[in-house]
């Protein structure tokens, strides 16, 4: 495990210490969980964005295909 050093504003560190104490966990465990939670949130947001982008592409293609079918259905010679 690697050790890191960060600078935090006093008010942020005070809040971290207060909440960690309320949860009865060490400061490092609280900060580690906060980082893991943020990483998970970012991954989920990225996944959601990719799914939405693909969904828009599929929708666009579906609309194009539906328009083609509509032309065929209304073609009196078909």
C-alpha positions, -999 to 999 in steps of 0.1 A, spaced: 0 0 0 13 35 -9 12 64 14 1 98 2 1 133 17 -27 158 10 -34 193 21 -70 200 32 -86 232 45 -90 231 83 -128 232 81 -128 201 58 -104 182 80 -125 191 111 -156 178 94 -138 146 84 -126 141 120 -161 148 134 -178 123 110 -151 96 114 -155 99 152 -193 96 149 -189 65 128 -162 52 151 -137 47 123 -102 60 119 -97 91 98 -77 71 72 -105 45 69 -130 73 64 -109 91 38 -102 58 20 -139 50 18 -146 85 6 -121 81 -22 -135 46 -31 -170 60 -31 -160 89 -54 -142 65 -78 -173 44 -80 -195 74 -87 -172 86 -115 -171 52 -131 -209 49 -129 -213 84 -144 -190 75 -172 -208 42 -179 -241 61 -179 -228 86 -204 -215 58 -227 -249 40 -225 -268 73 -233 -245 80 -262 -250 45 -276 -287 47 -269 -290 80 -290 -271 63 -318 -294 33 -318 -324 55 -316 -312 75 -346 -306 44 -366 -340 30 -355 -358 62 -367 -340 59 -400 -351 23 -405 -387 31 -394 -388 58 -420 -377 33 -447 -404 8 -436 -429 36 -436 -420 44 -472 -424 8 -482 -457 4 -464 -472 34 -483 -458 25 -517 -488 14 -538 -466 -7 -561 -453 -29 -532 
